[in-house]
Amino acid sequence: MESYDVVVAGAGMSGSLAAAMAAKGGASVLLLDRNKEEEVGKKTNWGWVCGDAVAKGHLDFLYKEAGISFSQPELDLKVDGVLAFSPDLQHKFKFEGEGYSLDRPSFEHKLLKFAIDSGVHYESEFEVEGPLIEGSSVAGVFGRDKSKERKDIKAKVVIDALGIATVLRRKLPENPFVDRDIDIDDIESTGRYIYQFDQDHDDLNYYDPKNAIIHLNQELAPGGYGWVFPKSGNRVNIGLGVQKSSFEIRNQKLGKKDTLHSLIDAYVNVNPVVKNVRIDTSNNNGRGYWSVAVRRQLESLVFNGYLGAGDSMAMPNPLSAGGIGPSLVAGVLAGKQAAKAVQNNDTSIKGMWDYNLSFNDAYGNKTAGLEVFRIYLQSLNNDMLNYGMKTFISAKEAEDLSYGLVPELSVAAKFKTILKGAQNINAFRNLLFVVKKMKALNELYRQYPKSPDDFAKWRGAVEAHIKEAKERFRPNPI
């Protein structure tokens, strides 16, 4: 039986980085991926399904922590930021700062090369089927190699980078640390097309060559949003995400039988700027569908002999569903932690607990607050979204929210501009409730437990806040 210090399952963004950093830390590392090498990082048969956008700050983190930098063709197009539009297109807020639209296949190939150059053993076309369990610890993985032969591989640490549907997390022993399943209401179904197109005319509400655009519209994308992200060479990434409960309510109330596919087609058709669209057939990556978690990352990312990174740990931003940035951050930190645990000869939950702390400090401390804000947004129909973006928050407050900061709403100032009406006043009071919850959750995550001994009580407090928000704010798209 093969044996390594570290086995990384999944050679996507977080997996390749985790493997590289573990090898640089002195561990013997095997990186397994179900794809052929030329298709490394591919999510499904449809391709590398994603919005492909990443903030510059996350790439700066990679250069600082891992020493890897990127240029063209990996960085396809530089953008100034992300603009979120109200349903009536009368109001917009800028989120985050400059970033890039990626060429995903090229980006993934560079990460794999970085891993191999760092001393990682790489095996393609290997289907991981589950973890090897010894007692209460993960002791490796089993699966099928390219010849479909069963293969067991031992490891001191297994890094789970298989994505949201991972068989590793779902087949862990029952435990109070790492959730094996994710609630369906915390998952959005997404789809996107990469098109070549002709530009009919200029209208920055629908297409902006210098900014990524998000359209909030509960009839068009119930419980989620639509996006138009520019790419180089008159190409564009167009897609949308929906929440299952919101989508069902929307179809029922409107008497429709729309599917995700029909919603995306309608979204493309109503765009007056993007005309004569043709699927970009490069790398067979033009059209695809996938699921994205939009909750806080799992409260614990570690188990005995096991840690996870990226989508397998529900790391995408709960508000934007952006998963590339947190995956990159987590990959670096997971690999470093695995190598350290092997060196210390302690791969227990306690021995790898620092990974929870480091990811919380680098990214995760803001996500629970953003989850509450996401739950609130899903309770608003288009009229309230229009009114709220006009009246409730300023551009500065919206930008703060995008970074996970809690806006300091001036109640007196806001009420002066709110029209009389129970619905409007109630919606604003709900926003004040959300801000209060965000503050409470941010404070809880600042007090993330320093050891597993204090985890259960802390987790209970977090879950109580989230439960209260979900009970108060039910999906109400129409």
N, C-alpha and C positions, 0 to 999 in steps of 0.2 A: 504494500500500500504506500502510495506517495505521501510524503509528509513535508509540511512547510511551517515556518513560523506564522505566516499570515496568508490566508486565502481571501482574495477579493472577488466577489461575485457580481459581475456586471461591469463592462468597460465603457460606460458612459462617462459623463463629465466628472462626477464625484468618484466613480470607481477608478478611473485611470489616475486621477490625482492622488487618491488614497494609496494606491499601489506604489506610485512613485515615491511618495513621502515616507512610506514604511520601509521601502528598500534603501532610501537615503539614510534612514535611521539605523541601518545595519541588519534589518530582518531579511530572511529569505522569503520571497513573495511570489505567489502564483496568482495571475489575473485571468479569470475565466469569463468568456463572453459567448453568447449563443450565435452571434452574427459571424459572417465571413469577415476576414480582416479588412477587405475593401469597404465594408459597410459597418465598421465599428461605430458603436453608439446609436445605431438605428433602433428606434423604439418599436416599430411594427412593420408589417409588410408594406405599409403605405410610405414609410420613410421616417425622417427625423422630425416628428410632429411637434411643433412648438411655435411660439411667436418670434423666437430667435433674437429677442432683445436682451441686452445686459447693460447695466450701469458701469460707467468707467471706474467707479470706486471699487468694484469687485475685481476688475482686472488689475487695478493697482495693488489690491490685497495679494493677488497671486504673485505679482512680481516681487513684492516685499517678502512674502513668506516662503515662496518656492523658487524664486529666481527665474520664472518663465514669463516671457513677453510675447505679444502677438502683433501681427501686421496683416496686410493683405496677403493672400485671399481670405484668411480666417475672419478678419474684421471687414465685413463687406461694405458697410456704409456707416459713417459717423452721423449721429443725430444730436440735436440740442437738448432734447428732453421728451417728456410724455405729456400730452395735453388731453385732459378729460372733459368731454362736452356734456352739457345737460341734454335731455331728450329733445327740447325745442331748439337746440343749437345756439341759444341766446347767451349762454354763460359757459365759461371754460376755466379750468384751473390747471396750472402746470405742476406736474409731479416729478420729483427727483431731478437730476441734472443731466449732463451730457452722457451719452452712452453710444452703443453700437448695435447695428443689426448684423448678426453673424452669418457667415456661410457655415452652417452646421457640420456638414461632412468634413470640410477642411479643418475646422476647429477641433473636431473629435480626433482626426488623424494626428494632429500635432500633439494632443494630449497623450495619445497612445505611444507615439514616438518618444515623448518625454519619459513615459513609464519604462519603456524598453531600454532606453539609454541610461536609465537609473539603475538597471540591473534586474528588472522584473521579468519573470518567466511568464509568457503569454500563451494561452491556448484558446483558439477560436473554435466556433461551432460546437461548444459544449453547453448542454442544457442542464442547468442546475435544477434538481428536483426537490431538494430539501436539506435540512441540517442533520449531521450526525450528532446524536445526543448521548452523552455519557453522564449518568446521574442527573444532576441539575445544571449541566454545562453543555454548551455547544462545543464540539470537538472536531469539527470539519464539515464537509459537505458531500453529498452524493448526487450523481446525475448520469447523463449519457454523453459520451464523446461523439465525434463526428461519424464514427462507424456504428453508432447506436448501442455500444457496449456499456453496461453498467460500470461505474467507476466510483470508488470511495476515496476521498482525499482528506487526510488528517491535517489539522491546523491548531495552533495554540490560540489564534484569534481569527474569526471569520468577520469580514466587513461586508455588510449587506448593501449593495448598490444596484439592486435589481429593479428598482422603480416601485410605483404605487401598488402593483399587483404581486409583489414579491412573495414567493413561496417560502422563503426563509423566515420572515417575520411571522407569517400566518401559521407556520408549523413549529414555532417555539413551544416549549413547555408552558403550561399555564403559569402566569407569574404576575406580581403586582407592579412590575416596572415598565415593561414594553408592551403596549397594546398590540394584540394580534390582528385586530380588525379596525376599520375606519368607518364611521357612521356615513350612510349614503347621503345624508343632508349636508355633510361636510365635503362632498365631492362634486365637482362640476364636470359635465361632459363638454368637451371642446372639439372644435374642428377648424381646420384652416386650409386655404388654398394659396399656393404661390403662383402668381400670374405674371405673364408678360402682358402689357396693355398699351393702349394709345390714350394720351391725355386729351380729353375733349376741350377743357378750358381750366382756368385757375379758380379754385374754390378751396381755401384752406380749412373749411369746415369738414371737408370730405377726404382730402388728400394733401399732405404737407411733406414736401421732399426733405425738410429739415427737422421734422418732429414726428414721433410716433403718436397716433391718434387713438383715443378710446371713446367710444360712444356709449353712454349710459342710456338705456332705453328698455323698459320692462316689457313692452310688447314685442320688441325685436329680439331681445336677449334676456328673457326672464330669469332673474336671480344672478345675472352675470353682466357681461358687456360685449360689445363688438369692437374689433380693432382693425386699423389700417396702418400697417407698419411699412415704411418705404424701404426698398432695397435698391441696389445699384442697377443701372441699365434699364430703366423703365420697367422695373419689376416691383411687385408689391406682395406682402404677406397679409392676406385678409382672412379674418376668422371671427368666431364668437364662442362664448361659453355660456352654458345654462345650468341652473340647479334643477334637479329632478322635480322636487315639490312645486317650485315656482312655475316650471314649464307645464306641469299637469294642470295647475290652477288656471294658468293663462289660456291653455287650449279649451278647457271646460267653459270658462266664462265667455270666451269669444266664439265658442262653437266651432272650433277648428281642430284639425288633425295633423298639425304640422309636426315634422321631425326635425332633428338637428340639421340634417342635410337640406331640407326645404327652407329652413330659416337662413342658413348661410347663402343659399342661392338668392333668396329675396334680398338679403343685405347687400350682396354684390350688385343686384339689378337696380336697386334704388340709388346707388352711388352715381351721381351725374358726371363725375370727373373721369372715373376709370371706365374706359370704353374699349370695345373690341378685345375682350380678355381672352387669353390663350394660356392653358396650363403650361407652366414651365416644367418640362420633362427631364431636366438635369437630375441625374442620380435617382430617377424614379421617385422624386420627393415632392411632386406638385400638389398632391391632395392627401389629406389624412385626418384621422380622428383619434382622440385619446381622452383619458380622464385625469383630472388634477385635483389634489386635495387642497382645500381652502380653509384650513383650521390652523391653530398653533401647531408647531412641530410636536411630536410625541413627547410627553413630559420627561421620560427618560429615554435616552438613545443607546443605553448599554444594558447588557445582560451578561451572565457568566460566559466568557469566551466569545462574545458577540457584540458588535456595535454596528450602527447603520448610518448612512449618509444619503442626502438628496431626497428624491421622491419616496424612497422606501420608508422614510421617517416623517413623511408629510411636511416637508420643509418649504414648499412654495409660499410666497407672501399671501396671507389670507385675503388681502384687499385687492391686489393686482393679479394674483395667481402666477406671478413671475417666479420661476423656479431655478433659473440658471445661476443667478448670484448666490443664493444660499447653498446650492449644490457645490459650487466651486469652493466656497468657504469651508463647508463641511468636509469635503474631500481632503483638503490640506490638513485640517485638524484631526480627522479620523486616522489618517495614515501616521501622523506623528504620535498619536496616542497609542496606536497598536504597537509601534516599534518600542515605545517606552515601556509598555506593559510586558512585552516579551523580555526586554532587557532586565526588568525588575522581577521577572518570574512570578508575576501576579496578574493574571488575566480574569480575575473575578470582577463582579460588579463594583466592589469597593476599589479594586486596583485600577479600574478604568474610569472611575467617576469623574475625574478631571475633564474628560471629554464633554460631559454635560455642562460643566462650568465654563469651559472655553468657548463652546458654541453659543451658550447663553450670552456671554459677554460680547462676542463678535457679531451676533445677529439675532439670536432667538429671544432676547428679553422683550422685544417689542411686539411679538406676533400674537400673543393672547389679546392684547388691547385692540390690535387691528382686526382680530376675529370678531370681537364684539361690535365694532363699527360695521363690518361686513354684514353681520346679522341684522343690524338696524337698517342698513340700506335696502336689504331684501324685503323689508316690511313696507317700503314706500312705493307708491305708484308713480307714474310719470309726472302727474300734476304736482305731487309733493316734492319730487326730485327737482323739477323746474323751480318751484318756489323756494325750496331749501337752498339750492345753489345760488339763487339770487339774493336771499335774505339772511340765512342762518350763519354762514361762515364766509370769511374773507379769503382772498387769494393766499395770504400769508398763513392763515389757519389751515387751509387745505393742503398747502405745501408741508406744513408741520405734520399733518396727519399722514402724508405719504411716507414720511420717515419714521413713523411710529411715535411721534411726539404728541403729547396731549395739548390741544389748543386751549388757551385761557379765554374762554368765552365771557364776554361782559354781558351779564344778564340784563342790566338796565339799558345798555345801549342797544341790545338786540330787540328788546321788547318795544322800543320806540318805533322800530321800523316794521314790526310784524302787524299785519292787518288784523283787525278784530275777526274772530272766528274760532270756534272750538277746535276745528281740525288743525289749523295752523299752530295755535297755541299748544295743543297737545303734542304735535310733532316736535315742536321746539323743546317742550319739557322732556320728551323722550330723548332728544339729543343731549340735554343736560345730564340725564340719567346715564347715557352712554359715556360721556366724558368722565363722570364720576367712576364708572366701572373701569374705564381705561386707566385712570389714575391708580385705582386699587390693584389692578392686575400688574401694571408696570412696577408698582412697589413690591408686590409679591415676587416678581421675577428678579428684582434687585436683591431679594433675600433668598435666592435659590439655595436649597439645602447643600451644605458643604460635604455631607456624607449621606449614604443610603439610609442611615438610621432615622433621619428626620424627613424622609421623602413622603411617607404616607400621609402625614398630617398636612404637609404643604400641598400635595396634589389634591387632597380633599377640598382645600380652600379655593384652589383654582377652579376645580370642577363646579363648585357651588356657584361661583360668579358666572360661569358660562351657562349653566343651567338656568339661572335666573334671567339672563338675557334672552335665551331661546324661548322661555315661557312667556316673556313679555312681548317679544317681537316675532310674530308668525309671518311666513311668506305671504305677501299680498300684492302681487304684481299688477293687478287690474282693479 
